[in-house]
Amino acid sequence: MASERDVRARLQRAGQEHLLRFCAELAPGPRAALLAELEPLEPEALREHCRNAAAACARPPGPPPGLATRLRPLPPERVGSASRSDPETRRLWEEEGFHQIALNKVAVLLLAGGQGTRLGVTYPKGMYQVGLPSQKTLYQLQAERIRRVEQLAGERHGTRCTVPWYIMTSEFTLGPTAEFFKENDFFHLDPNNVIMFEQRMLPAVTFDGRAILERKDKVAMAPDGNGGLYRALADHRILEDMERRGVEFVHVYCVDNILVRLADPVFIGFCVLRDADCGAKVSPPCPAPSSHLPFLPCSAPATSPAPVCIACPSPAPPCLAPPPPPSLPPCPAPPTAPRPCPALPRPLLPAPPLVRLAHPLLVFLALPIGLQVVEKAYPEEPVGVVCLVDGVLQVVEYSEISPEIAQLRAPDGGLLYNAGNICNHFFTRGFLQMVTREFEPLLKPHVAVKKVPYVDEEGNPVKPLKPNGIKMEKFVFDVFQFAKNFVAFEVLREEEFSPLKNADSADRDNPSTTRRALLAQHYRWALQAGAHFLDAHGAQLTELPSPRGSGEPAAVCEISPLVSYSGEGLEVYLRGRAFQSPLILDENRARALQP
């Protein structure tokens, strides 16, 4: 370990010597811990980090200058859809995905560096249970989905296969996560196939560019965002491990989505057949709201036989066609027709005059990056939007889009910028290797202004009441700009996206809404499989949950991922049978119900 003198000299070069101002007061143990934390910080990198944080925070808030004139919706020819595809096309995608899983070419990678602070807990979010009848945590649900998809692929192809689970943690979550997995026997996964690694930490910085001391013996550190994945992959030689295992395709996702389908064979198959190096998911349109909202006109011809710009309207009544906003020029000409998709047995059909994202008549370009997105539920929903900026694919944060742009409507009444990013991605290993080797240093950090605990000049701990510091983060989607071939994949929100962000005191994305989303999904699956539910008096219930899964189901039904991955195979247990609430269909109950 470096001496105090060496560390002090390095901090002087970085302009951050104040981090040692209490060093003389510390006992040997805490002093050694502080020096060990400071030693890896390179002086030039630390100086640049603090300077960039202060400069970025000083910029005026709001959308980047001129963004409105540079923004375009995601072109429809880049989007596929599971929900709107014909059954044969979906079957081809799914079969290809299972084939790759059976060949041991698919891995999943979990982004789990964040704590459950907004949930009001101090442990990792994956250890949280939302109140399901089974009391399963997010980690357990995800582990069981991996086991089930391995089983399904193995049964189809007569082999034993493995989907390795890579888990990126942080300084805050690595220890508790590793211990939790050990306590739960890795949820009956092979521990050799659960690979945990740690992302880097960066100092939090004051508004004037000084790194913050959290305690006399500790710097205030924060994970470098989910975009720290690429540096962490290189630091821990994860891609080399994938290569040794024969992994070619990686499904990356965030820990907090209770409905996430790990190694989704339909998504994997779609991306592989499109020769994509990255992929993401989008959902079908919400019911059209009031049409008394602005349209975005476009100069592209509505009769073009090729896929046309999403914004090209058919003639609208004069009362619904106000002049175009002055900041938004006409869209560029529509793209040329894509080559036919090998997964589709029919030729490309002409696009209609008006095209929404992932119209079922469209066939998609072969693109090596895949993204999973859902349609935004409402204009102000705090999810980034997948779109084009200056013709380059990006995810623009919701905070960077003005309310006027966010509320623009396509001619059918849906949101124009509706491709909500849900941090659910497909990458090829080759693309990840290229990013870590060439492009990671080019990723620009984003500013997050936070309340950061600190010690004052006398060494007293302070918990600020308002934001006082800057945490710099990189985002996992910042690499989309480097993709040669990108596809998005449309999914139903009620089937695949319900994030756990907040405590129940919030009105959205809380334990109650996520629990309700999962139970409503399982209730739908049971009804589709032919089950009936009875009330307390033995009368049959007929009420369905709301279309978006936001309402309470008429009966409580939880189906173990070990029994069904996505609603498949339930008829043998449920068809023609009546159940009273709650129905907990785990492996034991399934065996008892099997004819």
C-alpha positions in Angstrom: 0.0 0.0 0.0 1.2 3.5 -0.8 2.4 5.7 2.0 0.5 8.8 3.2 3.2 10.9 1.7 2.7 9.3 -1.7 -1.0 9.6 -1.6 -0.8 13.2 -0.5 1.5 14.1 -3.4 -0.9 12.5 -5.8 -3.9 14.4 -4.4 -1.9 17.6 -4.6 -1.4 17.0 -8.3 -5.2 16.5 -8.7 -6.0 19.6 -6.6 -7.9 17.4 -4.0 -5.5 17.4 -1.0 -8.4 18.4 1.3 -9.4 14.7 1.3 -6.6 14.1 3.8 -7.4 17.0 6.1 -8.5 14.7 9.0 -5.9 12.0 8.3 -3.7 12.9 11.3 -6.7 12.4 13.7 -7.5 8.9 12.5 -6.6 5.7 14.3 -4.3 3.3 12.3 -7.1 1.2 11.0 -9.4 4.0 9.6 -6.3 5.8 8.2 -5.2 2.7 6.3 -8.7 2.3 4.9 -8.8 5.9 3.7 -5.4 5.6 2.0 -6.4 2.3 0.4 -9.5 4.0 -1.0 -7.5 7.0 -2.4 -4.5 5.1 -3.8 -6.2 3.8 -7.0 -7.4 7.3 -8.0 -5.1 8.5 -10.8 -4.3 12.2 -10.3 -5.0 13.4 -13.8 -8.2 11.3 -14.0 -9.4 12.6 -10.7 -8.6 16.2 -11.6 -10.5 15.8 -14.9 -13.4 14.1 -13.2 -13.9 16.9 -10.7 -13.5 19.6 -13.3 -15.9 18.0 -15.7 -18.5 17.4 -13.0 -18.5 21.1 -12.0 -18.5 22.3 -15.6 -21.4 20.0 -16.6 -23.4 21.0 -13.6 -22.9 24.7 -14.5 -24.6 24.3 -17.8 -28.2 25.5 -18.0 -30.8 22.8 -17.3 -33.2 21.7 -19.9 -33.0 20.3 -23.5 -29.7 20.8 -25.3 -29.7 23.7 -27.7 -31.4 23.0 -31.0 -32.4 19.5 -30.0 -36.0 20.0 -31.3 -34.7 20.6 -34.8 -32.4 17.5 -34.7 -34.8 15.0 -33.2 -36.6 12.4 -35.3 -38.8 9.4 -34.2 -37.4 5.9 -34.5 -37.9 4.8 -38.1 -40.5 2.0 -38.3 -38.3 -0.2 -40.4 -36.0 -0.6 -37.4 -38.7 -2.1 -35.2 -40.0 -5.6 -34.8 -43.0 -6.8 -32.8 -43.8 -10.0 -31.1 -47.4 -9.1 -30.3 -48.3 -8.0 -33.9 -46.4 -10.7 -35.8 -48.2 -13.7 -37.3 -47.9 -16.9 -35.3 -45.5 -18.5 -37.8 -43.1 -15.6 -37.7 -43.1 -15.6 -33.9 -42.5 -19.3 -33.9 -39.5 -18.9 -36.2 -38.0 -16.3 -33.9 -38.7 -18.4 -30.8 -37.2 -21.5 -32.3 -34.1 -19.7 -33.3 -33.7 -18.3 -29.8 -34.1 -21.8 -28.2 -31.7 -23.1 -30.7 -29.0 -20.6 -29.7 -29.7 -21.3 -26.0 -29.4 -25.0 -26.6 -26.0 -24.4 -28.2 -24.9 -22.6 -25.0 -24.4 -19.4 -26.9 -26.7 -17.1 -24.8 -25.9 -15.5 -21.5 -27.8 -13.0 -19.4 -26.2 -10.0 -17.7 -27.8 -8.3 -14.8 -27.2 -4.6 -13.9 -27.4 -4.7 -10.1 -25.2 -1.9 -8.8 -27.9 0.2 -7.2 -29.2 0.1 -3.6 -32.9 0.2 -2.6 -32.6 3.7 -1.2 -35.8 5.0 -2.8 -37.6 1.9 -1.6 -36.6 2.8 1.9 -34.2 -0.2 2.4 -30.4 -0.4 2.7 -29.9 -3.7 0.9 -29.7 -4.4 -2.8 -32.9 -4.1 -4.7 -32.8 -7.6 -6.0 -33.2 -8.9 -2.4 -36.6 -7.1 -2.2 -39.9 -9.0 -2.1 -42.9 -7.0 -3.2 -45.4 -9.1 -1.2 -46.2 -12.0 -3.5 -48.0 -14.9 -1.9 -44.8 -17.0 -2.4 -42.7 -14.2 -0.8 -40.1 -14.6 -3.6 -37.6 -11.8 -4.1 -36.6 -10.3 -7.5 -33.4 -12.4 -7.5 -35.4 -15.6 -7.0 -37.9 -14.9 -9.7 -35.1 -14.1 -12.2 -33.1 -17.2 -11.2 -36.1 -19.4 -11.7 -36.8 -17.9 -15.1 -33.2 -18.9 -16.1 -33.8 -22.4 -14.9 -37.1 -22.7 -16.9 -35.7 -21.3 -20.1 -32.8 -23.7 -19.9 -35.3 -26.6 -19.3 -37.4 -25.5 -22.3 -34.4 -25.2 -24.7 -33.1 -28.6 -23.5 -36.4 -30.4 -24.0 -36.8 -29.0 -27.5 -33.3 -30.0 -28.6 -32.6 -33.0 -26.5 -29.6 -31.6 -24.7 -28.5 -30.1 -21.4 -27.7 -26.4 -21.7 -26.6 -23.5 -19.6 -27.4 -19.8 -19.6 -24.6 -18.2 -17.6 -25.8 -15.4 -15.3 -23.4 -12.4 -15.1 -24.2 -10.0 -12.3 -22.6 -6.5 -12.2 -22.6 -5.2 -8.7 -21.1 -2.2 -7.0 -19.1 -1.6 -3.8 -22.5 -1.3 -2.1 -24.2 -4.5 -3.4 -21.5 -7.1 -4.1 -21.1 -8.3 -0.5 -24.8 -8.5 0.4 -25.7 -10.0 -3.0 -23.0 -12.7 -2.8 -24.1 -13.6 0.7 -27.8 -13.7 -0.2 -27.1 -16.1 -3.1 -25.0 -18.4 -0.8 -27.8 -18.4 1.8 -30.3 -19.4 -0.8 -28.1 -22.1 -2.4 -27.9 -19.9 -5.6 -31.6 -20.7 -6.1 -30.5 -24.2 -7.3 -28.3 -22.8 -10.1 -24.8 -24.0 -10.5 -22.6 -21.5 -8.6 -20.0 -21.8 -11.4 -22.5 -20.3 -13.8 -23.3 -17.3 -11.6 -20.5 -14.8 -12.1 -20.5 -11.6 -10.0 -18.2 -8.7 -10.7 -17.9 -5.1 -9.5 -18.2 -1.9 -11.4 -16.0 1.1 -10.6 -16.8 3.8 -8.1 -16.3 7.5 -8.7 -16.1 10.3 -6.1 -19.1 12.6 -5.6 -18.1 16.2 -6.3 -19.3 19.6 -4.9 -20.7 22.2 -7.3 -17.3 24.0 -7.3 -15.3 20.8 -8.2 -14.1 19.4 -4.9 -14.4 15.7 -4.1 -16.6 15.1 -1.1 -15.6 13.4 2.2 -18.5 11.4 3.5 -16.7 10.7 6.8 -13.3 11.6 8.1 -12.0 8.3 6.9 -14.1 7.8 3.7 -14.6 9.6 0.4 -18.2 9.8 -0.8 -18.2 7.4 -3.7 -20.9 6.3 -6.2 -21.1 3.7 -8.9 -20.2 5.0 -12.3 -23.7 4.2 -13.7 -25.0 1.2 -15.6 -22.8 2.5 -18.5 -19.9 1.5 -16.2 -20.6 -2.0 -17.5 -18.1 -1.6 -20.4 -15.2 -0.6 -18.2 -16.1 -3.4 -15.7 -16.2 -6.0 -18.5 -12.6 -5.1 -19.3 -11.5 -4.8 -15.7 -12.7 -8.3 -14.8 -12.0 -10.0 -18.1 -15.7 -11.0 -18.4 -15.7 -11.1 -22.2 -12.8 -13.5 -22.1 -14.9 -15.7 -19.7 -17.8 -15.5 -22.2 -15.5 -16.6 -25.0 -14.2 -19.6 -23.1 -17.8 -20.6 -22.5 -18.8 -20.2 -26.2 -21.2 -17.3 -25.5 -22.0 -15.2 -28.5 -25.2 -13.3 -27.5 -25.8 -11.4 -24.3 -29.1 -10.3 -22.8 -28.5 -7.2 -20.6 -31.3 -6.0 -18.2 -31.9 -4.0 -15.0 -32.7 -5.7 -11.7 -35.9 -3.8 -10.9 -38.3 -5.1 -13.7 -40.4 -7.8 -12.1 -41.7 -8.9 -15.5 -38.4 -9.3 -17.2 -38.0 -12.4 -19.4 -34.4 -13.5 -19.1 -32.9 -14.8 -22.3 -36.2 -14.4 -24.0 -36.0 -16.8 -26.9 -38.4 -14.7 -29.1 -36.3 -11.6 -28.6 -33.0 -13.5 -29.0 -34.2 -15.2 -32.1 -35.4 -12.0 -33.7 -32.1 -10.3 -33.1 -30.1 -13.2 -34.3 -32.1 -13.6 -37.5 -31.8 -9.9 -38.1 -28.0 -10.3 -37.8 -28.2 -7.6 -35.0 -25.4 -6.7 -32.6 -27.8 -4.9 -30.2 -31.5 -5.1 -29.6 -34.3 -3.6 -27.4 -38.2 -3.9 -26.9 -41.3 -1.5 -27.9 -45.0 -2.0 -27.1 -48.1 -1.5 -29.3 -49.9 1.8 -29.2 -51.9 2.9 -26.2 -55.6 3.7 -26.9 -55.5 6.9 -28.8 -56.1 9.9 -26.5 -57.9 13.1 -27.5 -56.9 14.1 -31.0 -57.0 17.8 -30.2 -53.3 17.8 -29.9 -50.6 18.8 -32.4 -49.7 16.7 -35.3 -46.2 16.7 -36.7 -46.4 17.3 -40.5 -43.9 15.7 -42.8 -42.9 16.4 -46.4 -42.3 12.7 -47.2 -44.8 11.4 -49.8 -47.6 9.4 -48.2 -47.9 7.1 -51.2 -44.3 5.8 -51.1 -44.2 2.0 -51.4 -41.3 1.8 -49.0 -41.7 2.2 -45.2 -42.5 5.8 -44.5 -41.7 8.2 -41.7 -43.8 7.6 -38.7 -44.9 11.3 -38.7 -46.3 11.4 -42.3 -50.0 12.1 -41.8 -52.9 11.4 -44.0 -55.1 14.4 -44.6 -56.6 15.6 -41.3 -59.6 17.8 -40.8 -58.7 21.5 -40.7 -59.6 21.7 -37.0 -57.0 19.0 -36.2 -54.2 20.1 -38.4 -52.6 23.3 -36.9 -49.5 24.8 -38.5 -46.3 22.9 -37.8 -44.3 24.1 -34.8 -41.7 26.5 -36.1 -38.9 24.6 -34.4 -39.6 21.4 -36.2 -38.8 21.2 -39.9 -40.2 18.6 -42.2 -39.0 15.1 -41.9 -36.4 13.8 -44.3 -37.4 11.6 -47.2 -38.4 8.1 -46.3 -35.8 5.4 -46.2 -35.2 3.0 -49.0 -36.9 -0.4 -48.8 -35.1 -2.9 -46.6 -34.0 -6.3 -47.8 -36.5 -9.1 -46.9 -36.2 -10.7 -43.5 -35.0 -14.3 -43.7 -37.5 -15.2 -40.9 -40.5 -14.2 -43.0 -41.8 -16.5 -45.7 -43.4 -13.8 -47.7 -42.2 -10.7 -49.7 -42.2 -7.2 -48.4 -45.6 -5.5 -48.7 -46.0 -1.8 -49.4 -46.4 0.3 -46.4 -49.7 2.1 -45.9 -49.8 5.9 -46.0 -49.7 6.0 -42.2 -47.3 3.8 -40.2 -46.9 3.4 -36.5 -43.9 1.8 -34.9 -43.7 -1.9 -35.7 -46.6 -2.1 -38.1 -47.2 -5.8 -38.8 -46.7 -5.3 -42.6 -43.2 -4.0 -42.2 -40.1 -6.1 -42.5 -37.0 -4.9 -40.7 -33.4 -4.1 -41.7 -30.6 -6.4 -40.7 -28.9 -4.4 -37.9 -26.3 -5.7 -35.3 -27.6 -4.0 -32.2 -31.0 -4.8 -30.6 -33.0 -2.8 -28.1 -36.1 -3.6 -26.1 -38.6 -0.7 -25.6 -42.1 -0.1 -24.6 -44.4 2.7 -25.7 -44.5 5.5 -23.2 -47.6 5.4 -21.1 -47.9 9.2 -20.9 -45.7 12.1 -22.2 -44.0 12.9 -18.9 -43.2 9.2 -18.0 -39.6 9.2 -16.7 -38.1 6.9 -19.2 -35.7 7.8 -22.0 -36.9 7.8 -25.6 -35.3 5.8 -28.4 -35.0 8.1 -31.4 -32.6 9.7 -33.9 -30.6 12.8 -33.2 -28.8 14.1 -36.3 -29.6 10.8 -37.9 -27.7 8.9 -35.2 -29.6 6.4 -32.9 -29.7 7.6 -29.3 -31.7 7.4 -26.1 -32.7 10.9 -25.1 -33.4 11.3 -21.5 -36.9 12.4 -20.6 -35.5 15.4 -18.8 -33.9 16.6 -22.1 -37.1 16.6 -24.1 -39.2 19.7 -23.8 -42.9 19.3 -22.8 -43.9 20.5 -26.2 -41.9 17.8 -28.0 -42.9 15.1 -25.5 -46.6 15.8 -26.1 -46.5 15.8 -29.9 -48.9 13.3 -31.4 -48.8 11.2 -34.5 -51.8 11.3 -36.8 -53.5 8.3 -35.1 -53.4 10.1 -31.7 -50.5 8.2 -30.2 -47.4 9.8 -28.9 -44.9 10.6 -31.7 -41.9 10.0 -29.4 -43.3 6.9 -27.8 -40.4 4.3 -28.0 -39.7 4.2 -24.2 -36.3 2.6 -23.3 -36.7 0.0 -20.5 -33.0 -1.0 -20.2 -33.5 -4.4 -21.8 -30.9 -5.0 -24.4 -29.3 -7.6 -26.7 -25.6 -7.4 -27.6 -23.3 -9.7 -29.5 -20.1 -10.5 -27.7 -18.2 -9.1 -30.7 -20.0 -5.7 -30.3 -19.1 -5.6 -26.6 -15.5 -6.4 -27.4 -15.4 -3.5 -29.9 -16.9 -1.1 -27.4 -14.5 -2.0 -24.6 -11.5 -1.9 -26.9 -12.3 1.2 -28.9 -15.3 3.3 -27.8 -15.6 3.2 -24.0 -13.3 6.2 -23.5 -15.6 8.2 -25.8 -18.7 7.8 -23.6 -19.7 11.1 -22.0 -20.8 11.0 -18.4 -24.1 12.4 -17.3 -24.8 14.6 -14.3 -26.9 13.5 -11.4 -27.4 16.2 -8.7 -27.9 14.4 -5.4 -28.0 14.9 -1.6 -24.6 13.6 -0.6 -23.8 13.2 3.2 -20.6 14.9 4.1 -18.4 16.1 7.0 -18.1 19.9 7.6 -14.8 21.7 8.3 -14.9 20.6 11.9 -15.4 17.0 11.0 -19.1 16.8 12.0 -21.4 14.6 9.9 -24.0 16.4 7.9 -27.1 15.0 6.1 -28.1 17.8 3.6 -31.7 18.7 3.2 -31.2 19.7 -0.5 -28.9 18.5 -3.3 -25.3 19.5 -2.6 -23.2 17.3 -4.8 -22.7 15.8 -8.3 -22.5 12.1 -9.2 -21.3 11.4 -12.7 -22.7 8.4 -14.5 -22.5 6.7 -17.8 -25.5 5.0 -19.3 -25.5 1.5 -20.8 -27.4 2.8 -23.9 -24.7 5.4 -24.7 -23.0 2.8 -27.0 -25.9 2.7 -29.4 -24.3 5.4 -31.4 -21.5 3.0 -32.3 -23.7 0.2 -33.5 -23.5 -0.6 -37.2 -26.8 -2.4 -37.1 -29.5 -1.8 -34.5 -33.0 -3.2 -34.0 -35.8 -2.4 -31.6 -38.3 -5.0 -30.5 -41.9 -4.1 -29.5 -43.3 -5.7 -26.4 -46.5 -5.3 -24.4 -46.0 -3.3 -21.3 -48.4 -5.4 -19.3 -46.4 -8.5 -20.2 -42.8 -7.3 -19.9 -42.4 -4.1 -18.0 -43.2 -3.1 -14.5 -40.3 -1.5 -12.7 -39.8 -1.2 -9.0 -38.4 2.2 -8.3 -40.2 3.8 -5.3 -41.7 3.0 -2.0 -45.5 2.6 -1.7 -45.8 6.3 -0.7 -45.3 7.0 -4.5 -48.2 6.5 -6.9 -46.2 4.6 -9.5 -43.5 2.0 -9.9 -43.8 0.8 -6.3 -44.2 -2.6 -4.6 -47.9 -2.5 -4.9 -47.9 -1.7 -8.7 -45.3 -4.3 -9.5 -47.0 -7.0 -7.4 -50.3 -6.2 -9.1 -48.7 -6.4 -12.5 -47.3 -9.8 -11.9 -50.4 -11.2 -10.4 -52.6 -9.7 -13.1 -50.3 -11.3 -15.7 -50.6 -14.7 -14.1 -54.4 -14.4 -13.8 -54.5 -13.7 -17.5 -52.4 -16.8 -18.2 -54.6 -19.0 -16.1 -57.8 -17.8 -17.8 -56.1 -18.3 -21.2 -55.2 -21.9 -20.2 -58.9 -22.6 -19.4 -59.0 -22.1 -15.6 -62.1 -20.8 -13.8 -62.1 -18.9 -10.5 -64.8 -19.0 -7.9 -65.8 -16.5 -5.3 -66.3 -17.3 -1.6 -69.8 -18.6 -2.4 -68.7 -20.9 -5.2 -70.0 -18.7 -8.0 -67.7 -18.3 -11.1 -65.9 -15.1 -11.5 -65.7 -13.5 -14.9 -64.0 -10.1 -14.3 -60.8 -9.5 -16.2 -58.0 -7.2 -15.2 -57.7 -3.9 -17.0 -56.1 -4.0 -20.4 -52.8 -2.5 -19.1 -52.7 -4.7 -16.1 -53.1 -1.8 -13.7 -56.3 -3.0 -12.1 -56.6 -5.7 -9.4 -57.3 -9.1 -10.8 -60.6 -10.7 -9.8 -58.6 -13.5 -8.1 -55.1 -13.9 -6.7 -53.0 -16.3 -8.9 -49.3 -16.7 -8.8 -47.5 -19.1 -11.1 -44.0 -20.2 -10.4 -41.5 -19.5 -13.2 -40.4 -23.1 -12.8 -43.9 -24.1 -14.0 -44.3 -21.6 -16.9 -41.8 -19.1 -18.4 -44.3 -17.0 -20.4 -47.7 -18.7 -20.0 -46.8 -21.9 -21.9 -47.8 -25.4 -20.9 -50.5 -24.4 -18.3 -53.4 -26.2 -20.0 -52.5 -29.6 -18.7 -52.8 -28.3 -15.1 -55.7 -25.8 -15.4 -58.0 -26.5 -18.3 -61.6 -27.0 -17.2 -60.7 -26.7 -13.5 -62.2 -24.3 -11.0 -60.1 -22.7 -8.3 -60.7 -20.4 -5.3 -58.4 -17.5 -4.7 -55.5 -17.7 -4.0 -54.1 -20.1 -6.5 -50.4 -20.7 -6.0 -49.2 -22.9 -8.8 -45.7 -24.0 -7.8 -44.0 -27.2 -8.8 -45.6 -29.3 -6.1 -49.1 -28.0 -7.0 -48.5 -28.6 -10.6 -47.5 -32.2 -10.0 -50.6 -32.8 -8.0 -52.8 -31.3 -10.8 -51.1 -33.2 -13.6 -53.4 -36.0 -15.0 
